[in-house]
Amino acid sequence: MRTLRACVVGLLLVVLAGCESGRENEVIGTLIGAAAGVIIGSQIGSGSGQAAAMGFGGLLGGMIGGAVGERLDERDKQRAQEAARESLHKTPDGSSSTWLNPDSGNSGSYTPIGETFVNDQGETCRKVRQVIIVEEKETIEDVTLCENPDGSVIASN
């Protein structure tokens, strides 16, 4: 078991040293997920069954970890939240509130396309065009931003 853990840690260090710029979150998520899957799989069965469980656990853990790591990181979410709040309360129609995380390279904007209104739950809302750019992939959609009682702003279709 110690040998397996040492191999996993060694593999993590080698792969992390060769990370492609801008994809670190996805790579780290994949590796951590794979390592956790292998360790969990090593606790199941014995002999060839245990090896199969380790392989399957590593594969499944890597897929889940990579998908999570690929999304926006916490700093991205914080900057997007600030831009959304500004767009909801201060930005005139046709102007944009933008955000950029220089660490991840991810960015986005919110452009109001409707008047501010209060919904049935008493929340302040506004229709905006949301642009999110992650790893040079742009997603554009018209959403409604609404401010929750705790001050956070959420987007819904």
C-alpha positions as CSV (number, residue, x, y, z in Angstrom):
1,M,0.0,0.0,0.0
2,R,2.9,2.4,0.8
3,T,4.4,1.7,-2.6
4,L,1.1,2.5,-4.3
5,R,0.8,5.8,-2.4
6,A,4.4,6.7,-3.3
7,C,3.7,6.0,-7.0
8,V,0.6,8.1,-7.0
9,V,2.4,11.0,-5.3
10,G,5.3,10.7,-7.7
11,L,3.0,10.6,-10.7
12,L,1.2,13.7,-9.4
13,L,4.5,15.6,-9.1
14,V,5.7,14.6,-12.5
15,V,2.4,15.6,-14.2
16,L,2.0,18.8,-12.3
17,A,5.5,19.9,-13.4
18,G,4.3,19.5,-17.0
19,C,0.9,21.2,-16.7
20,E,-0.3,23.1,-19.8
21,S,-0.7,26.7,-18.9
22,G,-4.3,27.7,-18.1
23,R,-5.5,24.1,-17.5
24,E,-4.0,23.6,-14.1
25,N,-7.4,23.3,-12.3
26,E,-8.5,20.6,-14.6
27,V,-5.3,18.7,-14.4
28,I,-5.1,18.9,-10.6
29,G,-8.7,17.9,-10.3
30,T,-8.1,14.9,-12.6
31,L,-5.1,13.8,-10.7
32,I,-6.5,14.2,-7.2
33,G,-9.7,12.4,-8.3
34,A,-7.7,9.6,-9.9
35,A,-5.5,9.1,-6.8
36,A,-8.5,9.1,-4.5
37,G,-10.2,6.5,-6.8
38,V,-7.2,4.3,-6.8
39,I,-6.9,4.4,-3.0
40,I,-10.6,3.7,-2.5
41,G,-10.4,0.9,-5.1
42,S,-7.5,-0.7,-3.2
43,Q,-9.7,-1.2,-0.3
44,I,-12.1,-3.4,-2.3
45,G,-11.6,-7.2,-2.9
46,S,-8.2,-8.9,-3.3
47,G,-6.0,-10.2,-6.1
48,S,-7.1,-9.3,-9.7
49,G,-10.5,-8.1,-8.3
50,Q,-8.6,-5.5,-6.3
51,A,-6.5,-4.4,-9.3
52,A,-9.7,-4.0,-11.4
53,A,-11.3,-2.0,-8.6
54,M,-8.2,0.2,-8.4
55,G,-8.2,0.8,-12.1
56,F,-11.9,1.5,-12.3
57,G,-11.7,3.8,-9.2
58,G,-8.8,5.7,-10.8
59,L,-10.6,6.2,-14.1
60,L,-13.9,7.2,-12.5
61,G,-12.2,9.5,-10.0
62,G,-10.1,11.2,-12.7
63,M,-13.2,11.9,-14.9
64,I,-15.1,13.4,-12.0
65,G,-12.1,15.4,-10.7
66,G,-11.3,16.8,-14.2
67,A,-14.9,17.9,-14.8
68,V,-15.0,19.8,-11.5
69,G,-11.5,21.4,-12.0
70,E,-12.4,22.6,-15.5
71,R,-15.1,24.9,-14.2
72,L,-14.6,28.4,-12.9
73,D,-12.4,28.7,-9.8
74,E,-13.4,30.6,-6.7
75,R,-11.7,33.8,-7.8
76,D,-13.5,33.6,-11.1
77,K,-16.9,33.2,-9.3
78,Q,-16.1,36.1,-7.0
79,R,-15.2,38.5,-9.9
80,A,-18.3,37.4,-11.9
81,Q,-20.5,38.0,-8.8
82,E,-19.2,41.5,-8.4
83,A,-19.8,42.3,-12.1
84,A,-23.3,40.8,-12.0
85,R,-24.2,42.9,-8.9
86,E,-22.9,46.0,-10.6
87,S,-24.9,45.2,-13.8
88,L,-28.0,44.7,-11.7
89,H,-27.8,47.9,-9.8
90,K,-25.6,50.5,-11.7
91,T,-24.9,49.6,-15.4
92,P,-27.1,51.4,-17.9
93,D,-28.8,49.5,-20.8
94,G,-26.3,48.8,-23.6
95,S,-23.2,49.2,-21.3
96,S,-21.4,46.2,-19.9
97,S,-20.0,45.2,-16.5
98,T,-16.9,43.0,-17.1
99,W,-14.7,40.8,-15.1
100,L,-11.3,39.1,-15.7
101,N,-9.3,36.8,-13.6
102,P,-5.7,37.3,-14.7
103,D,-4.6,34.1,-12.9
104,S,-7.0,31.8,-14.8
105,G,-7.5,33.9,-18.0
106,N,-11.2,33.4,-17.6
107,S,-13.5,36.4,-18.1
108,G,-17.0,37.6,-18.8
109,S,-19.5,40.4,-19.0
110,Y,-23.1,41.3,-18.2
111,T,-24.9,43.7,-20.4
112,P,-28.3,44.9,-19.3
113,I,-31.1,44.4,-21.9
114,G,-34.1,45.2,-19.7
115,E,-35.3,47.4,-16.9
116,T,-34.8,46.5,-13.3
117,F,-37.9,45.0,-11.7
118,V,-39.0,43.3,-8.5
119,N,-40.1,39.7,-8.9
120,D,-42.9,37.8,-6.9
121,Q,-40.4,36.9,-4.2
122,G,-39.5,40.6,-3.6
123,E,-36.0,40.2,-5.2
124,T,-34.5,42.9,-7.4
125,C,-34.0,41.5,-10.9
126,R,-32.9,42.5,-14.4
127,K,-32.5,40.8,-17.8
128,V,-28.9,40.8,-19.1
129,R,-26.8,39.2,-21.8
130,Q,-24.2,37.1,-20.0
131,V,-20.9,36.3,-21.7
132,I,-18.6,33.8,-20.0
133,I,-15.2,32.9,-21.6
134,V,-13.4,29.9,-20.1
135,E,-10.2,28.6,-21.9
136,E,-11.1,30.7,-24.9
137,K,-14.6,29.1,-25.2
138,E,-17.3,31.7,-25.2
139,T,-20.8,31.1,-24.0
140,I,-23.4,33.8,-24.6
141,E,-27.0,33.6,-23.2
142,D,-29.7,36.0,-22.1
143,V,-30.5,35.4,-18.4
144,T,-32.3,37.1,-15.5
145,L,-30.1,38.3,-12.6
146,C,-31.9,38.4,-9.2
147,E,-30.4,39.4,-5.9
148,N,-31.1,37.1,-3.0
149,P,-31.8,38.4,0.5
150,D,-28.2,37.6,1.5
151,G,-26.9,39.9,-1.3
152,S,-25.7,37.2,-3.7
153,V,-26.8,37.5,-7.3
154,I,-27.9,34.5,-9.2
155,A,-28.6,34.0,-12.9
156,S,-31.6,32.0,-14.3
157,N,-32.9,31.4,-17.8
